[in-house]
Amino acid sequence: MKIVHSIGVKFARDGIGYIAYQRTAEVYRRGFLKRVMAPSFAPSEIGERYCLRLPLSERLTGALSRFLPLSRQYLVRDRVFDWSVARNLPDADIFHGWTSQALFSMRGARARGQMTFLERPNSHPFAFSEIMKEEYRINSVRLCPVDPILLDTQIRECDEADFVIVPSVFAYESFLKEGFDPARLLLVPFGVDAKRFRPAPRSAADTVFRVVFVGQIGLRKGVHYLLEAWSRLKLKDAELVLAGWLHPDIVNTLKRYKALPDVTIGAFTLDTAAVYQTASVCVFPSIEDGFGLVVLEAMACGVPVIVTENTGAKDAVTHDEDGFIVPIRDVEALKEKISYFYTKREECRRMGDIAVSKARAHTWDICAEKLIEAYRNAVPKTKDGDV
């Protein structure tokens, strides 16, 4: 069994590139990897002879950055990368690509007799578009949350793939609601690097109750609901830390909260473990999130979590045991649960200890077993019974 993995961002870096690396690493370790294709590569354990660099999409995006809005830059980047992959496909048994970047390459893979797996880290494209349209209306944002061309591409990718991989029950059920064939739908969760993300003692001098959010600071992540809850709480000796990229759709909304004391909005850092290790609680109030890797990372660092029902990583959370699950857009629920941890510090620590144990049951190598099994089931066995 030989597998080609394609990802249209820097491989093994952060975000989707980091997740793609984790998906690929176990395939490589077991000797199944034929090639990983990406615009560029961060250092990793995967040998150079397995890596094919296709830099045209990155170069073109850089050239167009002054002329196109960000959404169109991404659209061009993904289309060019997809086209480049289709032109450079090696022979293999399986092609594994990512949403928005795999329409042409999957067609090329099928022409070569390969089974196609499409990774979709979010809910169904139509469900994603509808919930974000609703959120934009609520917040009077006059932008289109999903480019129509991109939406059409994503739906066609899902329709044409042999199998679609999603990371959570939330994402899985969104596909079923759209009438998607469950026989072509695979639930393979994301994992956590338990060696990198682990508890660390806080300084005895640091007595601040600290709520952290890590990720894209935008409407999809529900950060504005967290800010509203924080503004109503008015806690003493407490701090809210938002660490991540600032999305344009939330810029105007943030102006309402610019005068809030004890709120820090910082740039995204690759050393997210250090952020979690100073936290009392991690809050992830997403409106739509296929998983939310930061939830498992925070739990692995011994931090209890508050997540919404539309955060796929709620699959790893047991309500009132290692965190809380609340409805989306529910400011009062966020306020109540943050206040609970603020007033019950021993409970906060106890639930954090449970969270560590839970996270260790969701490591990347454990999750990889499900992916390898899905690959094996898709590839016909040889006469010897091996794949």
C-alpha positions in Angstrom: 0.0 0.0 0.0 1.5 3.3 -1.1 0.0 6.7 -0.2 0.4 10.2 -1.6 -0.5 13.0 0.8 -1.1 16.5 -0.6 -1.4 19.7 1.4 -1.4 23.3 0.0 0.3 25.1 2.9 3.7 24.7 4.5 4.0 21.1 5.6 4.8 20.4 9.3 4.6 24.1 10.3 1.4 25.1 12.1 -2.4 25.0 11.6 -3.5 22.7 8.8 0.1 22.1 7.8 0.9 20.8 11.3 -2.2 18.5 11.3 -1.3 17.2 7.8 2.2 16.3 9.1 0.7 14.4 12.0 -1.7 12.6 9.6 1.3 11.7 7.4 4.0 10.8 10.1 2.5 7.5 11.1 2.0 6.5 7.4 5.7 7.3 6.9 6.9 5.4 10.0 5.0 2.3 8.7 6.6 2.4 5.3 3.4 3.3 3.4 4.3 6.8 2.3 5.0 7.2 -1.4 5.2 11.0 -1.5 4.0 14.1 0.4 3.4 17.2 -1.9 3.4 20.7 -0.5 4.5 24.3 -1.5 7.2 24.2 1.1 8.4 22.1 4.1 9.4 22.8 7.6 12.0 20.4 9.1 10.5 17.1 10.1 11.4 13.4 10.5 10.1 12.6 6.9 13.0 12.0 4.6 13.6 14.5 1.8 13.3 11.9 -0.9 9.6 11.5 0.1 8.9 15.3 -0.2 8.0 17.0 -3.4 8.1 20.8 -3.2 5.6 22.6 -5.5 6.3 26.3 -4.8 4.4 28.0 -7.7 1.2 28.6 -5.6 3.2 30.4 -2.8 5.1 32.5 -5.3 1.9 33.5 -7.2 0.1 34.4 -4.0 2.9 36.6 -3.0 2.8 38.4 -6.3 -0.9 38.9 -6.2 -1.1 40.0 -2.5 -1.3 43.7 -3.4 -4.1 43.3 -5.9 -6.5 40.7 -4.4 -8.4 40.5 -1.1 -7.3 37.7 1.2 -10.1 35.3 0.3 -9.3 35.5 -3.4 -5.6 35.1 -2.7 -6.3 31.8 -0.9 -8.6 30.8 -3.8 -5.9 31.4 -6.4 -3.3 29.7 -4.1 -5.3 26.6 -3.7 -6.3 26.3 -7.3 -2.7 26.6 -8.6 -1.4 24.2 -6.0 -4.2 21.7 -6.9 -3.3 22.0 -10.6 0.4 21.5 -9.8 -0.3 18.4 -7.9 -2.4 16.9 -10.7 0.6 17.4 -13.0 3.1 15.7 -10.8 1.2 12.7 -9.3 3.3 9.6 -8.9 1.9 6.1 -9.1 0.3 5.0 -5.8 -2.7 3.2 -4.3 -4.2 6.1 -2.4 -4.3 9.9 -2.8 -5.1 11.9 0.3 -5.9 15.6 -0.3 -7.4 18.5 1.7 -10.6 20.4 1.1 -10.3 23.4 -1.4 -7.1 22.0 -2.8 -7.9 18.6 -4.3 -10.5 18.8 -7.1 -8.1 18.5 -10.0 -5.6 16.3 -8.2 -8.3 13.8 -7.2 -9.4 13.5 -10.8 -5.8 12.9 -11.8 -5.4 10.3 -9.1 -8.6 8.4 -10.1 -7.3 8.4 -13.7 -4.3 6.6 -12.4 -6.4 4.0 -10.5 -5.9 5.5 -7.1 -8.5 5.6 -4.3 -9.2 9.2 -3.2 -9.5 10.5 0.4 -10.6 14.1 1.0 -9.8 15.6 4.4 -12.5 18.1 5.5 -11.6 19.6 8.9 -14.9 21.5 9.1 -18.6 20.8 8.8 -20.2 20.2 5.4 -19.4 23.1 3.1 -23.0 24.2 2.8 -23.6 23.9 6.6 -20.5 25.9 7.2 -21.6 28.6 4.8 -25.1 28.9 6.2 -24.0 29.2 9.9 -21.4 31.8 9.0 -23.9 33.8 6.9 -26.1 33.9 10.0 -23.3 35.0 12.2 -22.4 37.8 9.7 -26.0 39.0 9.7 -26.1 39.0 13.5 -23.0 41.2 13.6 -23.8 43.4 10.6 -20.7 42.3 8.7 -21.2 43.1 5.0 -18.8 40.4 3.7 -19.4 37.0 2.1 -18.1 34.4 4.6 -17.4 31.9 1.8 -16.5 32.8 -1.8 -19.2 31.2 -4.1 -16.5 29.7 -6.3 -14.8 28.2 -3.3 -18.1 26.8 -2.0 -18.8 25.2 -5.3 -15.3 23.7 -5.4 -15.6 22.3 -1.9 -19.0 20.7 -2.6 -17.8 19.1 -5.9 -14.7 17.7 -4.0 -17.0 16.1 -1.5 -19.2 14.7 -4.2 -16.3 13.3 -6.2 -14.1 11.8 -3.5 -14.2 8.1 -2.8 -14.1 8.9 0.9 -14.4 12.1 3.0 -12.6 12.2 6.3 -14.0 14.4 9.1 -12.6 14.8 12.7 -15.6 14.9 14.9 -19.2 13.9 15.5 -20.3 17.5 14.9 -18.7 17.5 11.4 -20.0 14.0 10.7 -23.6 14.8 11.6 -23.5 18.0 9.4 -22.7 15.7 6.4 -25.5 13.3 7.2 -28.0 16.3 7.5 -27.0 17.2 3.9 -27.9 13.7 2.7 -24.2 12.5 2.3 -23.7 8.8 1.9 -22.5 7.5 5.3 -20.6 4.6 3.6 -18.3 7.3 2.1 -17.9 9.2 5.4 -15.1 8.5 7.8 -14.7 9.9 11.3 -11.0 10.1 12.2 -10.3 12.6 15.0 -7.3 14.8 15.5 -4.9 14.1 18.3 -2.4 15.7 20.6 1.3 15.6 21.0 1.4 14.6 24.7 5.2 15.1 24.9 5.0 18.7 23.7 1.8 19.6 25.6 2.1 18.6 29.3 1.5 20.2 32.7 4.1 22.6 34.1 4.0 24.3 37.6 3.0 27.9 37.6 5.1 30.4 39.5 4.0 30.7 43.1 4.0 34.5 42.5 1.5 34.2 39.7 -1.9 34.2 41.5 -3.9 35.7 38.6 -7.0 33.8 37.4 -6.2 33.6 33.7 -8.7 32.7 31.0 -7.0 31.9 27.6 -8.2 31.6 24.1 -5.8 30.4 21.4 -6.6 30.4 17.7 -8.0 32.7 15.0 -9.5 35.7 16.6 -12.6 36.0 14.4 -16.4 35.6 14.4 -16.3 31.9 13.6 -14.4 31.2 16.8 -17.0 33.2 18.8 -14.4 35.4 20.5 -16.9 38.3 20.6 -19.2 36.3 22.9 -16.3 35.5 25.2 -15.4 39.2 25.3 -19.0 40.1 26.1 -19.1 37.6 28.9 -15.8 38.9 30.3 -17.1 42.5 30.2 -20.1 41.5 32.4 -18.1 39.5 34.9 -15.8 42.3 36.1 -13.5 39.9 38.0 -10.7 41.1 40.2 -7.2 39.8 39.9 -8.1 38.1 36.6 -6.9 38.3 33.0 -8.3 37.3 29.6 -5.6 36.4 27.1 -6.5 36.1 23.3 -3.6 34.6 21.3 -3.9 34.2 17.6 -4.4 35.8 14.2 -6.8 38.7 13.9 -9.5 38.0 11.2 -10.8 41.1 9.3 -14.4 40.1 10.1 -14.1 40.9 13.8 -12.2 44.2 13.7 -15.2 46.5 14.1 -16.7 44.3 16.8 -13.5 44.4 18.8 -13.8 48.2 19.0 -16.6 47.8 21.5 -14.2 46.0 23.9 -11.0 48.1 23.4 -11.5 49.8 26.8 -11.8 46.5 28.8 -9.1 46.2 31.5 -7.1 43.0 31.9 -7.6 41.9 28.3 -4.5 41.0 26.3 -4.7 40.4 22.5 -1.4 39.0 21.3 0.0 37.6 18.1 -0.1 33.9 17.5 2.9 32.0 18.9 4.2 28.6 18.0 5.0 28.1 21.7 1.3 27.6 22.6 2.2 25.1 25.3 3.6 28.0 27.3 0.3 29.9 27.0 -1.7 27.0 28.2 0.7 26.3 31.1 0.0 29.8 32.6 -3.8 29.3 32.2 -6.5 28.6 34.8 -9.1 27.9 32.1 -9.2 27.6 28.3 -12.3 28.8 26.6 -13.1 27.9 23.0 -16.6 29.4 22.1 -16.7 28.6 18.4 -19.8 29.0 16.3 -18.4 26.4 13.9 -15.3 24.3 14.4 -14.8 20.9 12.9 -12.5 20.1 15.8 -10.5 22.8 17.6 -7.1 21.2 18.2 -6.3 23.7 21.0 -8.9 22.1 23.2 -6.9 18.8 23.5 -3.7 20.8 23.8 -5.0 22.8 26.7 -6.3 19.6 28.4 -3.0 17.9 27.9 -1.4 20.8 29.8 -3.8 20.2 32.7 -6.2 23.0 31.9 -10.0 22.5 32.1 -11.9 23.8 29.2 -15.2 25.5 28.2 -16.3 24.7 24.7 -19.5 25.1 22.7 -21.7 22.4 21.2 -20.4 23.3 17.7 -16.8 22.7 18.7 -15.9 19.2 17.4 -13.4 18.6 20.2 -16.3 18.4 22.6 -16.0 14.7 21.7 -13.0 14.6 24.1 -14.7 16.6 26.9 -17.0 15.1 29.6 -19.3 17.9 30.8 -18.8 18.7 34.5 -15.8 16.4 34.7 -12.9 17.9 32.8 -14.7 21.0 31.5 -18.1 22.3 30.3 -20.0 22.2 27.0 -22.3 25.2 26.4 -24.6 26.3 23.6 -23.2 28.6 20.9 -23.8 32.4 21.3 -24.8 31.9 24.9 -23.0 34.7 26.8 -24.7 33.9 30.1 -23.6 30.3 29.9 -20.0 31.4 29.3 -20.2 33.9 32.1 -21.6 31.3 34.5 -18.9 28.7 33.8 -16.0 31.1 33.9 -17.4 32.4 37.3 -17.6 28.8 38.5 -13.9 28.2 37.9 -13.1 31.6 39.4 -14.8 30.9 42.6 -13.9 27.2 42.9 -10.1 27.1 42.3 -9.7 23.6 43.8 -12.4 22.3 41.3 -10.4 24.1 38.6 -7.3 22.1 39.5 -9.1 18.8 40.0 -10.8 19.0 36.6 -7.5 20.0 35.1 -6.0 16.8 36.4 -8.8 14.7 34.8 -8.3 16.6 31.6 -4.7 15.4 31.4 -5.7 11.8 31.6 -8.4 12.3 29.0 -6.0 14.0 26.5 -3.5 11.2 26.8 -6.1 8.8 25.4 -6.2 11.0 22.2 -2.6 11.1 21.0 -1.8 11.3 17.4 -0.5 7.7 17.2 -3.8 6.4 18.6 -5.8 8.4 16.1 -3.5 7.2 13.3 -4.7 3.6 13.9 -8.1 4.6 12.6 -6.7 6.3 9.5 -4.5 3.3 8.7 -7.5 1.0 9.1 -9.5 3.1 6.7 -6.7 3.0 4.1 -6.4 -0.8 4.5 -10.2 -1.3 4.0 -10.1 0.9 0.8 -7.3 -1.0 -0.9 -8.0 -4.5 -2.3 -5.9 -7.2 -0.7 -3.2 -8.9 -2.8 -3.1 -12.6 -3.4 -0.9 -13.0 -0.3 -3.4 -11.1 1.8 -1.1 -8.2 2.4 -1.6 -4.5 1.6 
